[in-house]
Amino acid sequence: MPENLVRIAGRADPLPIRINGTRPTFHLGSARLEAQCLQPLDPRSKDFMEIAATVFAADGTVRRGGDSRSGMGEAWRRGFEFDIAVRDVEFWNDTSVKDLLAQICNFLTDDDFSFRFRHCQDEGLQEPFLELDPSGTTFRADNVILFSGGLDSFAGALETLASKDGNVLLVSHRSAQKVIPRQETLGAYLAERFRGRVRHLHVKAHRKGAEGKDTTQRSRTLLFAAIGSAVARAFGAGKVDFFENGIVSHNLPISPQVVGTMATRTTHPLSLELLAQLLDRLAPGELALANGFEWLTKTEVVSRIPDHDDAEGKASRLIGVAVSCTGVREQNTLHTHCGACSQCLDRRFALLAAGLGHIDPSESYAFDVLRGARTTQRAQVMGVEWTRQMLRIGDLDERRLFVQHGTEVSRILLGHPMQPVRDVIGKTLDMYHRQSRAVRTVLERGAAEQIGSDQPLPSTSLIAMMLNVSSDGETMRFEDSRLAAAQSPALASIEEIDEVLRPDDPLQVAFFCDGDVKIVAARGLCRVRGKPAVPAHALKPHFDEDRANGKWPSQHRYIKHRALRGETTMEATALRQNIRRCRREFADAFKALHGIDPEAPLLIQKNPEGEGYRLDPEIKVIAKDMIDKE
């Protein structure tokens, strides 16, 4: 494929982006899309996917404002000028199309975008985009549903199939290896229950070679819409559906610190309205784009799953399979959710309010969302601020809505240009009030259950921080004085985890001790404690010295076995055994995350030409609090 170029404000050299082909920097996974579809992809659909992939790749390449959030605002906004090779250059260079594309990207990311297109010859798909079953040529779809494997998309697909006729294509993005089995389990259930009406397609889209520097991935909606619209047109579907509850979709910032790039607009009404306009330019009259759950709270969304359950109640049981957490990297078999991010809070409160908490027990979370001790600043602040915001919106009337959230409300209105303003505001307020009542009910139930309990409540638990419960069981009131340690400014250092660890990413490693116990922890992967961590700690001073002296990775020294024995005070056999144990724990965690074995031993490298060991020169050493925040 031709090389696309991105000029970035403040940088002298343009960023090259190559989609598939030779020496790719971004890969769109594939296998014979055109051969398996009802009709060949037209040039504009191919162009749209590659434009969206180029934007997504550039978005992830350029860090926002450095390693801290102290600047906020304009310091976090980046400038991009794209020079992209396309097949239908006349269409894409039309001023109105370019302006609309830039407007979409600007709104999704809160950055500045401009585009210029040049002609390229369509050489055919060097790397087809999707893997489809050979029988897919006989399948005609009515709807394409973007299927993340979360509760909202599962509920939306279930309701669509249970309440309407027609066939559905589920399109999933294969990103985190841990999420794929859950997507497959949910998709397999729907395909089995609604036989002959469901196909589940998985799309791979990921960087190649270099590590991503920005993790917010706000431009992914453009990529998903491009892929979804191409699949819909190929299979004859007339509609592409996003399903996400309205509280997350509208996404009022939980504090003044969450602005611009920190506030996701994945399914915001204005995002979908602008994308619908672009799709109508791309293929006039062919496709509709919608969020079927925009006016529902999460509680109302999850309540619909039992409403459309099968006789055995299996759909409801699959609630525990669906993943809502943004902290994908730290999921494991026991703890499928972190409990700290806003998505976990939204999920847990909704299921408790809907009376479905038993299907999603508190043990599924890294800590009990209501009663568990929040041991990190991120968990405490996010929990308090999210809950406070959900309570505040219950007091909003039309005047307060505009005073407190005027800019956000104007954007919601722009997302519904054909609806009367009064109707949109009325539906918005009503939804916020229902959400607030659900959150308040869950808090008060939790406090009432705690009264008289002989189990102590940690002071950093959400109930303890949000409620003051008297011993006589009569007083339950919201207490502001207990929140002094978690005021909004602390959010300047809090970031929602929204990234995926890829197999070729350098390890991010922290070295620290718990008392006398040495620990080496790789962010998003694993922790190794005790004796297996000792050799890595002994190698770290040599690693630090080589890096401080500016040595290239190939110049980093291997420390001979005898010297390492002296530094670890281990016998030769014990030293070798503990190095193997450390590498094995890293390899097992890597395979659990990515589904494949690592290409070479992780963290500790052995000299291939002689004796000695060293730390992988490519690792990134991070502070312990970077691990604690996850």
C-alpha positions as CSV (number, residue, x, y, z in Angstrom):
1,M,0.0,0.0,0.0
2,P,1.2,3.6,-0.6
3,E,2.7,5.4,2.4
4,N,0.4,7.9,4.1
5,L,2.0,10.9,5.8
6,V,0.9,12.8,8.9
7,R,2.4,16.2,9.8
8,I,2.1,16.8,13.5
9,A,2.2,20.3,15.1
10,G,5.5,20.9,16.8
11,R,7.4,18.2,14.9
12,A,9.7,18.7,12.0
13,D,9.5,15.3,10.3
14,P,6.2,13.8,9.1
15,L,5.0,10.5,10.5
16,P,4.7,7.7,7.9
17,I,1.8,5.2,8.3
18,R,1.6,2.1,6.1
19,I,-1.6,0.1,6.3
20,N,-0.8,-3.6,5.5
21,G,1.5,-4.3,2.6
22,T,5.3,-4.5,3.1
23,R,6.8,-3.0,6.2
24,P,3.4,-2.1,7.7
25,T,3.0,0.2,10.7
26,F,-0.6,-0.8,11.1
27,H,-2.4,-4.1,10.4
28,L,-6.0,-4.6,9.5
29,G,-6.6,-8.3,10.0
30,S,-8.1,-10.1,7.0
31,A,-8.9,-13.1,4.8
32,R,-10.6,-12.7,1.4
33,L,-13.3,-10.1,2.3
34,E,-14.4,-9.4,-1.3
35,A,-14.4,-13.1,-2.3
36,Q,-16.7,-13.9,0.7
37,C,-19.2,-11.0,0.5
38,L,-22.3,-10.6,-1.5
39,Q,-20.7,-7.9,-3.6
40,P,-17.2,-6.5,-4.0
41,L,-16.3,-3.5,-1.9
42,D,-16.5,-0.3,-3.8
43,P,-13.4,2.0,-3.8
44,R,-15.0,4.5,-1.4
45,S,-15.5,1.8,1.3
46,K,-11.9,0.7,1.0
47,D,-10.8,4.3,1.2
48,F,-12.9,5.0,4.3
49,M,-11.4,2.0,6.1
50,E,-7.9,3.0,5.3
51,I,-8.5,6.6,6.2
52,A,-10.0,5.6,9.5
53,A,-7.1,3.2,10.2
54,T,-4.6,5.9,9.4
55,V,-6.3,8.3,11.8
56,F,-6.5,5.7,14.5
57,A,-2.8,4.8,14.1
58,A,-1.7,8.5,14.3
59,D,-4.0,9.0,17.3
60,G,-2.2,6.3,19.2
61,T,1.3,7.3,18.1
62,V,1.4,10.9,19.4
63,R,1.4,11.4,23.2
64,R,-0.8,14.1,24.6
65,G,1.1,16.7,26.5
66,G,3.8,14.6,28.1
67,D,3.7,12.2,31.1
68,S,1.5,14.3,33.4
69,R,-1.9,16.1,33.1
70,S,-0.7,19.3,34.6
71,G,-1.3,21.3,31.4
72,M,-4.8,20.1,30.6
73,G,-6.9,22.0,28.1
74,E,-5.0,23.3,25.1
75,A,-1.8,21.6,26.3
76,W,-3.6,18.3,25.7
77,R,-4.8,19.1,22.2
78,R,-2.7,18.0,19.2
79,G,-2.6,19.1,15.6
80,F,-2.6,16.6,12.7
81,E,-2.3,17.3,8.9
82,F,-3.0,14.1,6.9
83,D,-1.7,13.3,3.4
84,I,-3.5,10.1,2.4
85,A,-3.5,8.1,-0.8
86,V,-7.0,7.1,-2.0
87,R,-8.7,5.6,-5.0
88,D,-11.6,8.0,-5.3
89,V,-9.6,11.2,-4.9
90,E,-12.3,13.5,-6.4
91,F,-14.8,12.4,-3.8
92,W,-12.5,12.7,-0.8
93,N,-11.0,16.0,-1.9
94,D,-14.5,17.6,-2.1
95,T,-14.3,20.4,0.4
96,S,-17.5,19.5,2.2
97,V,-16.4,15.9,2.6
98,K,-13.0,16.8,3.9
99,D,-14.5,19.4,6.3
100,L,-17.1,16.8,7.6
101,L,-14.3,14.2,8.1
102,A,-12.2,16.7,10.0
103,Q,-15.2,17.8,12.1
104,I,-15.8,14.2,13.1
105,C,-12.2,13.6,14.1
106,N,-12.0,17.0,15.9
107,F,-15.1,16.1,18.0
108,L,-14.1,12.5,18.8
109,T,-10.6,13.4,19.9
110,D,-10.8,17.1,20.8
111,D,-7.7,17.6,18.5
112,D,-7.2,19.6,15.3
113,F,-7.4,17.7,12.0
114,S,-7.0,18.6,8.4
115,F,-6.8,16.3,5.3
116,R,-5.4,16.3,1.8
117,F,-5.9,13.3,-0.5
118,R,-3.8,12.1,-3.5
119,H,-4.5,9.5,-6.0
120,C,-3.4,5.9,-5.7
121,Q,-4.0,2.9,-8.0
122,D,-6.2,0.2,-6.5
123,E,-3.9,-2.7,-6.5
124,G,-6.4,-5.0,-4.8
125,L,-6.4,-5.9,-1.2
126,Q,-2.9,-7.1,-0.3
127,E,-4.2,-7.9,3.1
128,P,-8.0,-8.6,3.1
129,F,-9.8,-7.1,6.0
130,L,-12.0,-9.7,7.6
131,E,-12.1,-13.4,8.3
132,L,-15.4,-14.8,7.2
133,D,-16.9,-18.3,7.0
134,P,-17.0,-19.6,3.4
135,S,-20.7,-19.9,3.7
136,G,-20.9,-16.2,4.3
137,T,-21.7,-15.6,0.6
138,T,-25.2,-16.9,1.2
139,F,-25.9,-14.8,4.2
140,R,-27.9,-11.6,3.8
141,A,-28.0,-9.3,6.9
142,D,-30.6,-6.8,8.0
143,N,-28.6,-5.3,10.8
144,V,-24.9,-4.9,11.6
145,I,-24.3,-4.7,15.4
146,L,-20.9,-3.5,16.7
147,F,-20.4,-6.2,19.3
148,S,-17.8,-5.4,22.0
149,G,-18.6,-8.2,24.4
150,G,-19.9,-5.8,27.0
151,L,-23.3,-5.9,28.7
152,D,-24.8,-3.1,26.5
153,S,-23.9,-4.7,23.1
154,F,-25.0,-8.1,24.3
155,A,-28.3,-6.8,25.6
156,G,-28.8,-4.9,22.3
157,A,-28.1,-7.9,20.1
158,L,-30.3,-10.1,22.3
159,E,-33.2,-7.7,22.1
160,T,-32.9,-7.2,18.4
161,L,-33.0,-10.9,17.7
162,A,-35.7,-11.7,20.2
163,S,-38.1,-8.9,19.3
164,K,-37.6,-8.5,15.5
165,D,-37.3,-10.7,12.5
166,G,-34.3,-10.6,10.2
167,N,-30.6,-11.5,10.3
168,V,-27.9,-9.9,12.3
169,L,-24.1,-9.6,11.7
170,L,-22.1,-9.1,14.9
171,V,-18.9,-7.3,14.2
172,S,-16.2,-7.4,17.0
173,H,-12.8,-5.7,17.2
174,R,-10.1,-8.3,18.1
175,S,-7.9,-6.2,20.4
176,A,-7.3,-7.7,23.8
177,Q,-6.7,-11.4,23.8
178,K,-8.6,-11.7,27.2
179,V,-11.8,-10.3,25.7
180,I,-11.9,-12.5,22.6
181,P,-13.1,-15.7,24.4
182,R,-15.9,-13.7,26.1
183,Q,-17.0,-12.2,22.7
184,E,-17.0,-15.6,21.2
185,T,-19.0,-17.2,24.1
186,L,-21.7,-14.5,23.8
187,G,-21.7,-14.6,20.0
188,A,-21.9,-18.4,20.1
189,Y,-24.9,-18.3,22.4
190,L,-26.8,-15.9,20.1
191,A,-25.9,-18.0,17.0
192,E,-27.1,-21.2,18.7
193,R,-30.3,-19.7,20.0
194,F,-31.2,-17.9,16.8
195,R,-30.0,-20.4,14.3
196,G,-29.5,-19.2,10.8
197,R,-30.0,-15.6,11.8
198,V,-26.6,-14.7,13.3
199,R,-23.0,-14.4,11.9
200,H,-20.2,-13.2,14.1
201,L,-17.2,-11.5,12.4
202,H,-14.0,-10.6,14.2
203,V,-11.8,-7.7,12.9
204,K,-8.2,-7.3,13.8
205,A,-6.8,-3.8,13.8
206,H,-3.6,-3.0,15.7
207,R,-0.3,-1.3,15.5
208,K,2.8,-3.0,14.2
209,G,6.3,-2.5,15.6
210,A,6.2,0.6,17.7
211,E,4.6,1.0,21.0
212,G,1.5,3.2,21.3
213,K,2.1,6.4,23.3
214,D,-1.5,7.6,23.7
215,T,-3.9,5.1,25.2
216,T,-7.3,6.9,25.1
217,Q,-8.1,5.6,21.6
218,R,-10.8,8.2,21.1
219,S,-10.7,7.9,17.3
220,R,-11.7,4.2,17.3
221,T,-15.3,5.0,16.7
222,L,-14.3,6.2,13.2
223,L,-12.5,2.9,12.5
224,F,-15.5,0.9,13.8
225,A,-18.0,2.9,11.8
226,A,-15.8,2.5,8.6
227,I,-15.6,-1.3,9.1
228,G,-19.2,-1.6,10.1
229,S,-20.5,0.3,7.1
230,A,-18.3,-1.7,4.7
231,V,-19.6,-4.9,6.1
232,A,-23.2,-3.7,6.1
233,R,-23.0,-2.7,2.4
234,A,-21.3,-5.9,1.4
235,F,-24.0,-8.0,3.1
236,G,-26.9,-5.9,2.1
237,A,-27.7,-4.6,5.6
238,G,-29.5,-1.2,5.9
239,K,-28.4,-0.3,9.4
240,V,-25.4,-0.2,11.7
241,D,-26.2,-0.3,15.4
242,F,-24.2,0.8,18.3
243,F,-25.7,-0.1,21.7
244,E,-24.6,1.9,24.7
245,N,-26.6,3.3,27.6
246,G,-27.3,7.0,27.5
247,I,-25.4,8.0,30.7
248,V,-22.2,6.7,29.1
249,S,-23.1,7.9,25.7
250,H,-23.9,11.5,26.8
251,N,-21.0,11.3,29.3
252,L,-21.3,14.4,31.3
253,P,-17.8,15.0,32.9
254,I,-17.7,13.8,36.4
255,S,-15.6,16.8,37.5
256,P,-14.2,20.0,35.9
257,Q,-10.9,18.2,35.6
258,V,-12.3,15.7,33.1
259,V,-12.4,17.8,30.0
260,G,-11.7,17.5,26.3
261,T,-9.6,14.5,25.5
262,M,-10.3,12.8,28.8
263,A,-14.1,12.6,28.1
264,T,-14.8,9.8,25.6
265,R,-17.4,10.6,22.9
266,T,-17.5,7.1,21.4
267,T,-21.3,6.9,21.0
268,H,-22.1,10.6,21.7
269,P,-25.2,11.7,19.8
270,L,-23.2,14.3,17.9
271,S,-20.5,11.7,17.0
272,L,-23.2,9.4,15.5
273,E,-25.0,12.3,13.8
274,L,-21.8,13.4,12.0
275,L,-20.9,9.9,11.1
276,A,-24.4,9.3,9.7
277,Q,-23.9,12.4,7.5
278,L,-20.6,11.1,6.2
279,L,-22.1,7.7,5.5
280,D,-24.9,9.4,3.6
281,R,-22.3,11.2,1.5
282,L,-20.5,7.9,1.0
283,A,-23.5,5.9,0.0
284,P,-26.6,8.1,-0.3
285,G,-29.7,6.5,1.2
286,E,-28.2,3.1,1.8
287,L,-27.3,3.1,5.6
288,A,-28.8,4.2,8.9
289,L,-26.6,4.6,12.0
290,A,-28.1,4.6,15.5
291,N,-27.6,3.9,19.2
292,G,-30.7,2.0,20.3
293,F,-30.1,2.5,24.0
294,E,-29.4,6.2,24.0
295,W,-32.3,7.1,26.3
296,L,-31.8,4.2,28.7
297,T,-29.8,4.0,31.9
298,K,-27.5,1.0,32.5
299,T,-30.1,-0.4,35.0
300,E,-32.7,-0.4,32.3
301,V,-30.4,-2.0,29.8
302,V,-29.4,-4.9,32.0
303,S,-33.1,-5.4,33.1
304,R,-33.9,-6.2,29.5
305,I,-31.7,-9.3,29.4
306,P,-34.1,-11.3,31.7
307,D,-37.0,-9.9,29.7
308,H,-35.7,-11.7,26.6
309,D,-34.3,-14.7,28.3
310,D,-34.6,-18.3,27.1
311,A,-36.5,-21.0,29.1
312,E,-33.3,-22.1,30.9
313,G,-32.3,-18.5,31.9
314,K,-29.0,-18.8,30.1
315,A,-28.9,-15.3,28.8
316,S,-29.1,-13.9,32.3
317,R,-26.3,-16.2,33.5
318,L,-24.2,-14.8,30.7
319,I,-24.2,-11.4,32.3
320,G,-21.2,-12.6,34.2
321,V,-19.4,-13.4,31.0
322,A,-19.9,-9.9,29.5
323,V,-17.0,-7.5,30.2
324,S,-17.6,-3.8,31.0
325,C,-14.2,-2.9,32.5
326,T,-11.8,-0.6,30.7
327,G,-8.8,-2.1,32.6
328,V,-8.6,-5.1,30.3
329,R,-4.9,-5.8,31.1
330,E,-5.4,-6.7,34.7
331,Q,-8.3,-9.1,34.2
332,N,-7.9,-12.7,35.3
333,T,-10.0,-15.8,35.8
334,L,-11.2,-14.7,39.3
335,H,-11.3,-10.9,38.9
336,T,-12.8,-10.0,35.6
337,H,-13.3,-6.4,36.6
338,C,-11.1,-3.8,38.3
339,G,-13.9,-2.2,40.3
340,A,-12.2,1.2,40.1
341,C,-13.0,2.6,36.6
342,S,-16.3,4.4,35.8
343,Q,-17.5,1.5,33.6
344,C,-17.2,-0.9,36.6
345,L,-19.1,1.5,38.8
346,D,-21.8,1.9,36.2
347,R,-22.1,-1.9,35.8
348,R,-22.1,-2.8,39.5
349,F,-24.6,-0.1,40.5
350,A,-26.9,-1.0,37.6
351,L,-26.9,-4.8,38.4
352,L,-27.6,-4.1,42.1
353,A,-30.4,-1.7,41.2
354,A,-31.9,-4.2,38.8
355,G,-31.8,-7.0,41.4
356,L,-29.3,-8.9,39.4
357,G,-26.3,-8.5,41.7
358,H,-26.2,-12.3,42.5
359,I,-25.4,-13.0,38.8
360,D,-22.4,-10.7,39.0
361,P,-21.0,-11.3,42.5
362,S,-18.7,-8.8,44.2
363,E,-15.9,-11.5,44.1
364,S,-15.8,-10.9,40.3
365,Y,-14.2,-7.5,41.0
366,A,-10.7,-6.8,42.3
367,F,-12.4,-5.4,45.4
368,D,-16.0,-5.1,46.5
369,V,-17.3,-1.9,44.7
370,L,-19.4,-0.8,47.6
371,R,-17.7,-2.2,50.7
372,G,-14.2,-3.0,49.7
373,A,-11.2,-0.9,50.7
374,R,-10.0,1.3,47.9
375,T,-6.3,1.2,48.4
376,T,-5.2,3.6,45.6
377,Q,-5.9,7.2,45.0
378,R,-7.3,6.5,41.6
379,A,-9.9,4.0,43.0
380,Q,-10.9,6.4,45.8
381,V,-11.2,9.5,43.7
382,M,-12.9,7.9,40.7
383,G,-15.4,6.1,43.0
384,V,-16.3,9.3,45.0
385,E,-16.5,11.6,42.0
386,W,-18.5,9.2,39.8
387,T,-21.0,8.6,42.6
388,R,-21.3,12.3,43.5
389,Q,-22.0,13.2,39.9
390,M,-24.7,10.5,39.7
391,L,-26.3,11.9,42.8
392,R,-26.0,15.5,41.6
393,I,-27.8,14.9,38.3
394,G,-30.9,13.9,40.3
395,D,-31.3,17.6,41.4
396,L,-31.0,19.0,37.9
397,D,-33.9,21.0,36.4
398,E,-33.8,22.6,33.0
399,R,-32.1,25.8,34.3
400,R,-29.5,24.0,36.3
401,L,-28.8,21.6,33.4
402,F,-27.9,24.6,31.2
403,V,-26.0,26.5,33.9
404,Q,-23.8,23.5,34.9
405,H,-23.5,21.7,31.6
406,G,-24.5,24.2,28.9
407,T,-21.7,23.2,26.4
408,E,-22.4,19.5,26.8
409,V,-26.2,20.0,26.4
410,S,-25.7,22.0,23.2
411,R,-23.7,19.1,21.7
412,I,-26.5,16.7,22.7
413,L,-29.0,18.9,20.9
414,L,-26.8,19.1,17.8
415,G,-26.8,15.3,17.8
416,H,-30.6,15.4,17.3
417,P,-31.2,18.1,14.6
418,M,-34.6,16.8,13.6
419,Q,-36.1,16.5,17.1
420,P,-37.7,19.5,19.0
421,V,-35.3,21.0,21.5
422,R,-37.9,20.7,24.3
423,D,-38.3,16.9,23.7
424,V,-34.5,16.2,23.7
425,I,-34.1,18.2,27.0
426,G,-37.1,16.5,28.6
427,K,-35.8,13.0,27.7
428,T,-32.3,13.9,28.9
429,L,-33.5,15.2,32.2
430,D,-35.8,12.2,32.8
431,M,-33.0,9.8,32.1
432,Y,-30.6,11.6,34.5
433,H,-33.2,11.6,37.2
434,R,-33.8,7.8,36.8
435,Q,-30.1,7.2,37.0
436,S,-29.7,9.2,40.1
437,R,-32.6,7.4,41.8
438,A,-31.0,4.1,41.0
439,V,-27.6,5.1,42.4
440,R,-29.2,6.6,45.6
441,T,-31.2,3.4,46.1
442,V,-28.2,1.2,45.9
443,L,-26.2,3.3,48.3
444,E,-29.0,3.5,50.9
445,R,-29.6,-0.3,50.7
446,G,-25.9,-0.9,51.2
447,A,-25.9,1.5,54.2
448,A,-29.0,-0.2,55.7
449,E,-27.4,-3.6,55.4
450,Q,-24.3,-2.4,57.1
451,I,-26.1,-1.1,60.1
452,G,-25.9,-3.7,62.9
453,S,-23.4,-5.8,60.9
454,D,-20.5,-7.1,62.9
455,Q,-18.2,-6.8,59.9
456,P,-16.1,-3.6,60.0
457,L,-16.5,-1.2,57.1
458,P,-13.1,0.0,55.7
459,S,-12.8,3.8,55.9
460,T,-11.9,4.0,52.2
461,S,-14.9,1.9,51.0
462,L,-17.4,3.8,48.9
463,I,-20.2,3.5,51.4
464,A,-18.0,4.8,54.2
465,M,-16.8,7.7,52.1
466,M,-20.2,8.6,50.8
467,L,-22.6,7.9,53.7
468,N,-22.7,8.6,57.4
469,V,-24.6,5.8,59.0
470,S,-25.6,6.1,62.7
471,S,-25.5,3.2,65.1
472,D,-29.2,3.5,65.9
473,G,-30.1,2.7,62.3
474,E,-32.2,5.8,61.9
475,T,-29.8,8.2,60.3
476,M,-28.6,7.8,56.7
477,R,-27.5,11.0,55.2
478,F,-24.9,12.0,52.6
479,E,-21.9,13.4,54.4
480,D,-19.6,15.9,52.6
481,S,-17.1,16.4,55.3
482,R,-15.7,12.9,54.9
483,L,-14.9,13.6,51.3
484,A,-12.2,16.3,51.9
485,A,-9.4,13.9,51.0
486,A,-10.9,13.2,47.6
487,Q,-11.8,16.5,46.0
488,S,-12.0,17.0,42.3
489,P,-8.5,18.5,41.7
490,A,-6.9,15.1,42.5
491,L,-8.4,13.9,39.2
492,A,-5.7,15.8,37.4
493,S,-3.5,12.8,38.0
494,I,-6.2,10.2,37.4
495,E,-6.7,8.5,34.0
496,E,-9.2,5.9,33.0
497,I,-7.3,2.9,31.7
498,D,-8.2,2.5,28.1
499,E,-5.5,0.6,26.4
500,V,-4.5,-2.8,25.3
501,L,-1.2,-4.5,25.9
502,R,0.1,-5.9,22.6
503,P,2.5,-8.8,22.2
504,D,5.2,-6.6,20.8
505,D,5.0,-3.9,23.4
506,P,8.1,-3.4,25.6
507,L,7.6,-4.5,29.2
508,Q,6.8,-1.8,31.7
509,V,8.5,-3.1,34.9
510,A,8.6,-1.9,38.5
511,F,11.1,-3.1,41.0
512,F,10.2,-2.8,44.7
513,C,10.0,-4.6,48.0
514,D,7.3,-5.5,50.5
515,G,9.3,-5.6,53.7
516,D,12.1,-8.0,53.0
517,V,10.3,-9.6,50.0
518,K,11.6,-8.5,46.6
519,I,8.9,-8.0,43.9
520,V,9.2,-7.4,40.2
521,A,6.0,-6.4,38.4
522,A,5.2,-6.0,34.8
523,R,2.4,-3.6,34.1
524,G,-0.7,-5.4,32.8
525,L,1.0,-8.8,33.0
526,C,2.1,-10.2,36.3
527,R,3.9,-9.9,39.6
528,V,6.8,-12.1,40.7
529,R,7.5,-12.2,44.4
530,G,10.3,-13.6,46.6
531,K,13.3,-15.6,45.4
532,P,12.4,-15.7,41.7
533,A,12.5,-11.9,41.8
534,V,15.9,-11.7,43.4
535,P,18.0,-12.2,40.2
536,A,16.1,-9.4,38.4
537,H,16.7,-7.1,41.3
538,A,20.4,-7.9,41.3
539,L,20.7,-7.2,37.5
540,K,18.9,-3.9,37.7
541,P,21.9,-1.7,38.9
542,H,23.9,-2.9,35.9
543,F,20.9,-2.2,33.6
544,D,20.6,1.3,35.2
545,E,24.3,2.0,34.7
546,D,24.3,0.9,31.1
547,R,21.3,3.0,30.3
548,A,22.7,6.0,32.2
549,N,25.9,5.8,30.1
550,G,23.8,5.9,26.9
551,K,24.7,2.4,25.7
552,W,22.7,1.0,22.9
553,P,20.6,-2.1,23.7
554,S,23.1,-4.3,22.0
555,Q,25.9,-2.9,24.2
556,H,24.2,-3.8,27.5
557,R,26.4,-6.1,29.5
558,Y,25.8,-9.7,30.5
559,I,26.7,-10.3,34.2
560,K,28.6,-13.5,34.6
561,H,27.1,-16.3,36.7
562,R,29.7,-16.1,39.4
563,A,29.3,-12.4,39.9
564,L,25.5,-12.8,40.0
565,R,25.8,-15.5,42.6
566,G,27.7,-13.2,44.8
567,E,25.1,-10.4,44.5
568,T,22.2,-12.7,45.1
569,T,23.9,-15.0,47.8
570,M,22.4,-18.0,46.0
571,E,24.0,-21.3,45.1
572,A,24.5,-21.9,41.4
573,T,21.6,-24.4,41.1
574,A,19.3,-22.1,43.1
575,L,20.2,-19.1,41.0
576,R,19.4,-21.0,37.7
577,Q,16.2,-22.4,39.1
578,N,14.9,-19.0,40.2
579,I,15.8,-17.3,36.9
580,R,13.8,-20.1,35.2
581,R,10.9,-19.6,37.6
582,C,10.8,-15.9,37.0
583,R,10.9,-16.3,33.2
584,R,8.3,-19.0,33.4
585,E,5.9,-16.9,35.4
586,F,6.3,-14.1,32.8
587,A,5.8,-16.5,29.9
588,D,2.6,-18.0,31.5
589,A,1.1,-14.6,32.1
590,F,2.0,-13.6,28.5
591,K,0.3,-16.6,27.0
592,A,-2.8,-16.1,29.2
593,L,-3.0,-12.5,28.0
594,H,-2.2,-13.0,24.3
595,G,-3.0,-16.6,23.6
596,I,0.6,-17.3,22.3
597,D,4.0,-18.0,23.8
598,P,6.5,-15.2,23.8
599,E,9.0,-15.3,21.0
600,A,11.9,-15.2,23.5
601,P,12.4,-15.3,27.3
602,L,11.0,-12.2,29.0
603,L,12.7,-9.8,31.3
604,I,15.9,-11.8,31.9
605,Q,18.1,-12.6,28.9
606,K,20.9,-15.2,28.7
607,N,24.0,-14.5,26.7
608,P,23.6,-16.5,23.5
609,E,27.4,-16.4,22.8
610,G,28.7,-17.2,26.3
611,E,28.0,-17.0,30.0
612,G,25.9,-14.4,31.8
613,Y,22.5,-12.8,32.2
614,R,21.1,-9.3,31.8
615,L,17.7,-7.5,31.9
616,D,16.0,-7.0,28.6
617,P,17.5,-3.6,27.4
618,E,14.2,-2.6,25.9
619,I,12.1,-2.7,29.1
620,K,10.7,0.6,30.4
621,V,11.3,1.0,34.2
622,I,8.3,2.5,35.9
623,A,7.4,3.5,39.5
624,K,5.6,1.3,41.9
625,D,2.6,3.6,42.0
626,M,2.1,3.0,38.2
627,I,1.4,-0.6,39.2
628,D,-0.7,0.3,42.2
629,K,-3.0,2.6,40.1
630,E,-4.1,-0.3,37.9
